[in-house]
Amino acid sequence: MRLLLLVLLSLPFAARALAADPPAEQPVLLAPVVVSGLQPGPGMWRVHHGEHVLHVLATVRPLPRDIEWDAHEVEAVIAQAQEVLGAPTVKLRSDRGRLRSMLLLPALLRARRDPDGRSLEAQVPPEDYARWTVLKARYIGRDRAVERRRPLLAAQALYEAAIEDVGLSQRSVVRPVVRRAARRHDVPRTEVAVELEIANLKEAVRGLAAARLDDLDCFRSTLARIETDLDAMRRRANAWAVGDIGALRTLAEEEQLDACLAAVTESAIAERLGATDLRGRMRSAWIAEAERALAANPVTFASMPAYELLAEDGPLATLAARGYRVEAPGAAGTD
């Protein structure tokens, strides 16, 4: 997770009309059932540096909407830990305070729309708009406001409606549990963040509203994911809930996230604001903090999105290449 995406996607979406009923021929009965109730979640990876251990929990979103996470193993690790590392984020610093920045909301709302005032139909090719129309009718309904958004944000609204329709939720299951456990056991939490200094927030927001984004790939990737990957998302969510690490490895994320991040971070406004290559910078920041914590603490707890953690060039692979011993959940040897 991104400056422009962070700002754009942080804005509240308009209330949606009821989604249309699925077509009668839709093979609903063949879709995987989304688990509910109390679930164990996955085990943790362990990274060893001598006698010191970093326990890493892979996180997934979306997750089944109605699950409860049995987090006793994570809480037990945090009770022994000297530090909790957060997942990497982007932190914005500005010359504006929070209250004054609220005055920029009208400009931010304009940033959600095409700078030339075009409708979504005018922004994307006819064949892509035809795909959008079918999916919008099913998952969003007759909401007209979404038709005035940039393709990236229209696609995000559709994605959120689609995952809700199939019983999934974007809410974080892990974060509140980790924060409560850290407070209960008086374990300090370290925020892992790439800081972006914005000298003039008002000017930056104006630039955002006028910026043109190359977001057609993001739009198409999101449509494709909704058309073909909803069942895989349910399986991925179920795999996390029941602790099936093998399934988490095989159910790889689609390229939607990369396409949408590229639309933002490769834009001219992102370059001017120093918001390029945020994913690589966040990964490097987390690895640096992990190595520091491994050197300093007998026990550290951390979390990281599964798609990032399990990547071939991700943090676990990097730490293993640097000589740390990495164990998969339930394993007794090197992963």
C-alpha positions as CSV (number, residue, x, y, z in Angstrom):
1,M,0.0,0.0,0.0
2,R,0.8,4.8,-2.6
3,L,0.4,8.5,-1.9
4,L,-2.1,9.2,-4.6
5,L,-3.9,5.9,-4.2
6,L,-3.8,6.4,-0.4
7,V,-5.4,9.8,-0.7
8,L,-7.9,8.9,-3.5
9,L,-9.1,5.6,-1.9
10,S,-9.3,7.2,1.6
11,L,-12.3,9.3,0.5
12,P,-15.7,7.8,1.4
13,F,-17.6,6.2,-1.4
14,A,-21.2,7.3,-2.1
15,A,-23.9,4.9,-0.9
16,R,-24.7,2.3,-3.5
17,A,-28.0,1.2,-4.8
18,L,-29.0,-2.4,-4.3
19,A,-27.1,-4.8,-6.6
20,A,-29.1,-6.5,-9.2
21,D,-30.0,-10.2,-8.7
22,P,-27.6,-12.6,-10.2
23,P,-28.7,-14.2,-13.5
24,A,-30.6,-17.4,-13.1
25,E,-27.9,-19.4,-15.0
26,Q,-25.1,-18.3,-12.7
27,P,-23.6,-21.5,-11.2
28,V,-23.9,-20.3,-7.6
29,L,-24.1,-23.8,-6.2
30,L,-20.6,-24.6,-7.5
31,A,-19.0,-21.7,-5.7
32,P,-16.9,-22.5,-2.6
33,V,-18.7,-21.9,0.7
34,V,-17.2,-19.1,2.8
35,V,-16.3,-20.4,6.2
36,S,-17.7,-18.7,9.3
37,G,-17.4,-19.0,13.1
38,L,-14.3,-19.5,15.2
39,Q,-11.2,-20.3,13.0
40,P,-7.6,-20.8,13.8
41,G,-6.0,-18.8,11.1
42,P,-2.5,-19.7,9.8
43,G,0.6,-20.5,11.8
44,M,3.5,-18.2,11.9
45,W,6.8,-18.2,10.0
46,R,9.9,-18.1,12.2
47,V,13.1,-16.3,11.3
48,H,16.1,-17.3,13.5
49,H,19.2,-15.3,14.3
50,G,21.1,-17.4,16.8
51,E,18.7,-17.7,19.8
52,H,16.6,-14.8,18.7
53,V,13.3,-15.4,16.8
54,L,11.1,-13.3,14.7
55,H,7.5,-14.7,14.4
56,V,5.8,-13.5,11.2
57,L,2.1,-13.8,10.5
58,A,0.9,-13.7,6.9
59,T,-2.3,-11.6,6.5
60,V,-4.9,-11.8,3.8
61,R,-7.6,-9.5,2.6
62,P,-10.5,-9.9,1.9
63,L,-11.5,-12.5,4.6
64,P,-14.7,-14.3,5.3
65,R,-17.2,-11.7,6.6
66,D,-18.4,-13.7,9.6
67,I,-15.3,-15.4,10.9
68,E,-13.9,-15.1,14.4
69,W,-10.2,-15.5,14.7
70,D,-8.8,-17.8,17.4
71,A,-5.7,-15.8,18.0
72,H,-4.4,-17.5,21.1
73,E,-1.0,-18.5,19.5
74,V,-0.4,-15.0,18.3
75,E,-1.3,-13.6,21.7
76,A,1.0,-16.0,23.4
77,V,3.9,-14.9,21.2
78,I,3.2,-11.2,21.8
79,A,3.1,-11.9,25.6
80,Q,6.7,-13.1,25.3
81,A,7.9,-10.5,22.8
82,Q,10.0,-7.4,23.4
83,E,8.6,-5.7,20.3
84,V,5.8,-5.8,17.7
85,L,6.6,-4.7,14.2
86,G,3.7,-3.4,12.1
87,A,3.2,-4.1,8.4
88,P,4.8,-1.4,6.2
89,T,2.8,1.7,5.4
90,V,3.2,5.2,3.9
91,K,3.2,8.1,6.3
92,L,2.4,11.6,5.1
93,R,4.0,14.7,6.6
94,S,2.7,18.2,5.7
95,D,2.8,21.8,6.6
96,R,-1.0,21.5,7.3
97,G,-2.6,20.3,10.5
98,R,-5.5,17.8,10.4
99,L,-8.2,20.3,11.0
100,R,-7.0,22.7,8.3
101,S,-6.5,19.9,5.8
102,M,-10.2,19.1,6.1
103,L,-10.8,22.3,4.2
104,L,-9.2,20.6,1.2
105,L,-12.0,18.0,0.9
106,P,-13.7,19.7,-2.1
107,A,-10.5,19.5,-4.0
108,L,-10.0,15.9,-3.0
109,L,-13.5,15.1,-4.2
110,R,-12.7,16.6,-7.5
111,A,-9.6,14.4,-7.6
112,R,-11.8,11.4,-7.8
113,R,-13.1,12.6,-11.2
114,D,-11.5,12.8,-14.6
115,P,-9.7,16.2,-14.8
116,D,-11.3,16.7,-18.2
117,G,-14.8,16.0,-16.8
118,R,-15.4,12.9,-19.0
119,S,-17.7,10.2,-18.0
120,L,-16.4,6.7,-17.4
121,E,-17.8,5.6,-20.7
122,A,-15.8,8.3,-22.4
123,Q,-12.6,7.3,-20.6
124,V,-12.4,3.6,-21.5
125,P,-12.7,1.7,-24.7
126,P,-16.2,0.4,-25.6
127,E,-15.3,-3.2,-25.1
128,D,-14.1,-2.5,-21.5
129,Y,-17.1,-0.4,-20.8
130,A,-19.4,-3.2,-21.9
131,R,-17.7,-5.5,-19.4
132,W,-18.1,-2.9,-16.7
133,T,-21.8,-2.4,-17.5
134,V,-22.5,-6.1,-16.9
135,L,-20.6,-6.3,-13.6
136,K,-21.9,-3.0,-12.4
137,A,-25.5,-4.1,-12.9
138,R,-24.8,-7.2,-10.9
139,Y,-22.8,-5.8,-8.0
140,I,-23.6,-2.1,-7.7
141,G,-26.9,-1.4,-9.4
142,R,-28.1,1.9,-10.7
143,D,-25.6,4.2,-8.9
144,R,-24.8,7.0,-11.3
145,A,-22.1,8.8,-9.2
146,V,-19.6,6.0,-9.9
147,E,-19.9,6.7,-13.6
148,R,-18.2,10.1,-13.0
149,R,-15.1,8.6,-11.4
150,R,-11.7,7.9,-12.8
151,P,-11.3,4.3,-14.0
152,L,-9.1,3.3,-11.1
153,L,-11.7,4.5,-8.5
154,A,-14.7,3.1,-10.4
155,A,-12.9,-0.2,-10.5
156,Q,-12.2,0.0,-6.7
157,A,-15.9,0.6,-6.0
158,L,-16.9,-2.3,-8.1
159,Y,-14.3,-4.6,-6.4
160,E,-15.6,-3.7,-3.0
161,A,-19.2,-4.4,-3.9
162,A,-18.3,-7.7,-5.5
163,I,-16.4,-9.1,-2.6
164,E,-19.2,-8.0,-0.2
165,D,-21.6,-9.9,-2.5
166,V,-19.8,-13.2,-2.1
167,G,-19.5,-13.0,1.7
168,L,-16.1,-11.4,2.1
169,S,-14.9,-8.3,3.9
170,Q,-12.0,-5.9,3.7
171,R,-12.0,-5.3,7.5
172,S,-8.8,-6.1,9.3
173,V,-9.1,-9.1,11.6
174,V,-5.5,-9.1,12.7
175,R,-4.7,-5.5,13.5
176,P,-7.1,-4.9,16.4
177,V,-6.1,-8.2,18.1
178,V,-2.4,-7.4,17.8
179,R,-2.9,-3.9,19.2
180,R,-4.9,-5.2,22.2
181,A,-2.4,-7.9,23.0
182,A,0.5,-5.4,22.8
183,R,-1.3,-3.0,25.1
184,R,-2.2,-5.8,27.5
185,H,1.3,-7.1,27.8
186,D,3.0,-3.7,27.6
187,V,4.9,-4.6,24.4
188,P,6.1,-1.6,22.4
189,R,4.9,-1.4,18.8
190,T,7.2,-0.1,16.0
191,E,5.5,1.5,13.0
192,V,7.3,0.6,9.8
193,A,6.7,3.5,7.5
194,V,8.1,5.2,4.4
195,E,7.7,8.9,5.2
196,L,6.7,11.4,2.4
197,E,7.2,15.0,3.2
198,I,4.7,17.3,1.4
199,A,5.9,20.9,1.6
200,N,2.6,22.3,0.4
201,L,-0.4,20.0,0.9
202,K,-2.8,22.4,-0.8
203,E,-0.7,22.6,-3.9
204,A,-0.3,18.8,-3.9
205,V,-4.0,18.3,-3.8
206,R,-4.6,20.7,-6.6
207,G,-2.0,18.7,-8.6
208,L,-3.7,15.5,-7.7
209,A,-7.1,16.8,-9.0
210,A,-5.5,17.8,-12.3
211,A,-3.3,14.7,-12.7
212,R,-3.9,12.3,-15.5
213,L,-3.4,8.7,-14.6
214,D,-2.6,5.8,-16.9
215,D,-5.1,3.6,-15.1
216,L,-6.6,1.6,-18.0
217,D,-4.6,-1.5,-17.1
218,C,-5.8,-1.2,-13.5
219,F,-9.4,-0.9,-14.7
220,R,-9.0,-4.0,-16.9
221,S,-7.2,-6.0,-14.3
222,T,-9.8,-5.3,-11.7
223,L,-12.6,-6.3,-14.1
224,A,-10.8,-9.5,-15.0
225,R,-10.3,-10.3,-11.3
226,I,-13.9,-9.9,-10.6
227,E,-14.9,-12.0,-13.6
228,T,-12.5,-14.9,-12.9
229,D,-11.0,-14.6,-9.4
230,L,-13.9,-14.3,-7.0
231,D,-13.9,-18.1,-6.3
232,A,-10.1,-18.0,-5.9
233,M,-10.5,-15.1,-3.4
234,R,-13.0,-17.1,-1.4
235,R,-10.6,-20.1,-1.4
236,R,-7.7,-17.8,-0.4
237,A,-9.8,-16.3,2.4
238,N,-10.9,-19.8,3.6
239,A,-7.2,-21.0,3.4
240,W,-6.1,-18.2,5.7
241,A,-9.0,-18.8,8.1
242,V,-8.4,-22.6,8.5
243,G,-4.6,-22.3,8.4
244,D,-4.0,-24.0,5.0
245,I,-0.5,-22.7,4.2
246,G,-0.2,-24.9,1.1
247,A,-3.3,-23.4,-0.4
248,L,-2.1,-19.9,0.4
249,R,1.1,-20.5,-1.5
250,T,-0.7,-21.9,-4.6
251,L,-3.6,-19.4,-4.7
252,A,-1.3,-16.5,-5.8
253,E,-2.7,-13.0,-6.0
254,E,-3.6,-11.7,-9.4
255,E,-1.7,-8.8,-11.0
256,Q,-4.5,-6.3,-10.2
257,L,-2.6,-4.7,-7.3
258,D,0.5,-4.1,-9.2
259,A,-1.4,-2.6,-12.1
260,C,-3.3,-0.2,-9.9
261,L,-0.2,0.8,-7.9
262,A,1.7,1.5,-11.1
263,A,-1.1,3.7,-12.4
264,V,-0.5,6.0,-9.4
265,T,3.1,5.7,-8.5
266,E,4.4,6.0,-12.1
267,S,2.4,9.2,-12.7
268,A,4.1,12.6,-13.1
269,I,2.5,14.0,-9.9
270,A,3.8,11.0,-7.9
271,E,7.3,11.6,-9.2
272,R,7.1,15.3,-8.2
273,L,6.0,14.3,-4.7
274,G,8.7,11.6,-4.3
275,A,6.1,8.8,-4.2
276,T,7.7,6.5,-6.7
277,D,8.6,2.8,-6.0
278,L,6.7,2.9,-2.8
279,R,6.3,-0.9,-2.7
280,G,10.0,-1.5,-3.0
281,R,10.8,1.2,-0.4
282,M,8.3,-0.3,2.0
283,R,9.7,-3.7,1.6
284,S,13.2,-2.5,2.2
285,A,12.1,-0.5,5.3
286,W,10.4,-3.6,6.8
287,I,13.4,-5.9,6.1
288,A,15.7,-3.3,7.8
289,E,13.5,-3.2,10.9
290,A,13.3,-7.0,10.9
291,E,17.0,-7.3,11.0
292,R,17.4,-4.7,13.7
293,A,14.7,-6.4,15.8
294,L,16.3,-9.8,15.3
295,A,19.6,-8.5,16.5
296,A,18.1,-6.7,19.5
297,N,15.2,-8.9,20.8
298,P,15.0,-12.6,21.9
299,V,11.4,-12.6,20.6
300,T,9.7,-10.3,18.1
301,F,6.3,-10.5,16.5
302,A,5.5,-9.1,13.0
303,S,2.8,-9.3,10.3
304,M,3.0,-8.8,6.6
305,P,0.5,-9.3,3.7
306,A,0.8,-12.8,2.4
307,Y,1.2,-11.8,-1.3
308,E,4.3,-9.7,-0.2
309,L,5.7,-12.1,2.4
310,L,5.6,-15.1,0.1
311,A,6.8,-13.4,-3.1
312,E,9.9,-15.0,-4.7
313,D,11.8,-11.8,-3.9
314,G,9.9,-11.0,-0.8
315,P,11.1,-10.5,2.8
316,L,11.3,-14.1,3.8
317,A,13.4,-15.0,0.7
318,T,15.6,-11.9,1.2
319,L,16.2,-12.8,4.9
320,A,17.0,-16.5,4.0
321,A,19.4,-15.3,1.3
322,R,21.2,-13.2,3.9
323,G,21.8,-16.2,6.1
324,Y,18.9,-16.2,8.5
325,R,17.1,-19.6,9.1
326,V,13.5,-19.4,8.0
327,E,11.0,-22.0,9.1
328,A,7.5,-22.3,7.6
329,P,4.5,-22.9,10.0
330,G,4.6,-26.4,11.4
331,A,8.1,-27.1,9.9
332,A,11.1,-28.2,11.9
333,G,13.7,-27.2,9.2
334,T,14.5,-24.5,6.8
335,D,11.8,-23.3,4.5
